[in-house]
Amino acid sequence: MLWKYACPASDGVDDPRINPMAQDAPSLTGLNCKRLLLCLAGKDGLKEWQKAYYEAVKNSRYQGEVEMFESEGEDHNFHSTTRGEKAKELMDLAAFFFSKN
């Protein structure tokens, strides 16, 4: 709903500039990274969309490593607004994931 204010020229949620699963979006096989970690929060309203993106990458010909991690019971962006154990767990996981060779 807020996207029309952030990007007024957008065609909405199916705009390939914001939706990598949109019909005219570039192929997911061309992701320019070796690893992809998708982190989602259990109470995030975007959770199902994020899971669909994870599945789309997994089922594409993407050659890298893809993992998903869910922080149960947390809301969208919780890791930047709280300093709880789950936020620490998420940051530790991300640091470990991206430090792997």
LINJO-V225923 format. One record per residue. N is the residue number from 1. RES is the residue in three letters. PSI is psi in radians with two decimals (* if undefined). Layout:
n:N res:RES psi:PSI
n:N res:RES psi:PSI
This chain:
n:1 res:MET psi:-0.65
n:2 res:LEU psi:-0.21
n:3 res:TRP psi:-0.59
n:4 res:LYS psi:-0.39
n:5 res:TYR psi:-0.60
n:6 res:ALA psi:-0.62
n:7 res:CYS psi:1.42
n:8 res:PRO psi:-0.45
n:9 res:ALA psi:-0.04
n:10 res:SER psi:2.68
n:11 res:ASP psi:0.28
n:12 res:GLY psi:-2.83
n:13 res:VAL psi:-0.26
n:14 res:ASP psi:0.23
n:15 res:ASP psi:2.16
n:16 res:PRO psi:-0.24
n:17 res:ARG psi:-0.39
n:18 res:ILE psi:-0.25
n:19 res:ASN psi:1.79
n:20 res:PRO psi:-0.10
n:21 res:MET psi:0.06
n:22 res:ALA psi:2.76
n:23 res:GLN psi:-0.75
n:24 res:ASP psi:0.22
n:25 res:ALA psi:2.66
n:26 res:PRO psi:2.68
n:27 res:SER psi:2.45
n:28 res:LEU psi:-0.29
n:29 res:THR psi:-0.33
n:30 res:GLY psi:0.21
n:31 res:LEU psi:2.26
n:32 res:ASN psi:1.06
n:33 res:CYS psi:2.78
n:34 res:LYS psi:-0.41
n:35 res:ARG psi:2.52
n:36 res:LEU psi:2.13
n:37 res:LEU psi:2.03
n:38 res:LEU psi:2.03
n:39 res:CYS psi:2.26
n:40 res:LEU psi:2.76
n:41 res:ALA psi:2.42
n:42 res:GLY psi:-0.54
n:43 res:LYS psi:0.21
n:44 res:ASP psi:2.30
n:45 res:GLY psi:-0.30
n:46 res:LEU psi:0.05
n:47 res:LYS psi:-0.81
n:48 res:GLU psi:-0.66
n:49 res:TRP psi:-0.73
n:50 res:GLN psi:-0.69
n:51 res:LYS psi:-0.70
n:52 res:ALA psi:-0.68
n:53 res:TYR psi:-0.78
n:54 res:TYR psi:-0.83
n:55 res:GLU psi:-0.67
n:56 res:ALA psi:-0.73
n:57 res:VAL psi:-0.82
n:58 res:LYS psi:-0.67
n:59 res:ASN psi:-0.02
n:60 res:SER psi:-3.04
n:61 res:ARG psi:0.38
n:62 res:TYR psi:2.26
n:63 res:GLN psi:-0.10
n:64 res:GLY psi:-3.05
n:65 res:GLU psi:2.29
n:66 res:VAL psi:2.28
n:67 res:GLU psi:2.73
n:68 res:MET psi:2.47
n:69 res:PHE psi:2.29
n:70 res:GLU psi:2.26
n:71 res:SER psi:1.75
n:72 res:GLU psi:2.44
n:73 res:GLY psi:0.14
n:74 res:GLU psi:2.73
n:75 res:ASP psi:2.93
n:76 res:HIS psi:2.32
n:77 res:ASN psi:0.34
n:78 res:PHE psi:-0.58
n:79 res:HIS psi:-0.33
n:80 res:SER psi:-0.08
n:81 res:THR psi:-0.15
n:82 res:THR psi:2.87
n:83 res:ARG psi:0.50
n:84 res:GLY psi:3.12
n:85 res:GLU psi:-0.66
n:86 res:LYS psi:-0.61
n:87 res:ALA psi:-0.74
n:88 res:LYS psi:-0.75
n:89 res:GLU psi:-0.77
n:90 res:LEU psi:-0.79
n:91 res:MET psi:-0.69
n:92 res:ASP psi:-0.74
n:93 res:LEU psi:-0.79
n:94 res:ALA psi:-0.75
n:95 res:ALA psi:-0.76
n:96 res:PHE psi:-0.79
n:97 res:PHE psi:-0.82
n:98 res:PHE psi:-0.20
n:99 res:SER psi:-0.19
n:100 res:LYS psi:2.48
n:101 res:ASN psi:*
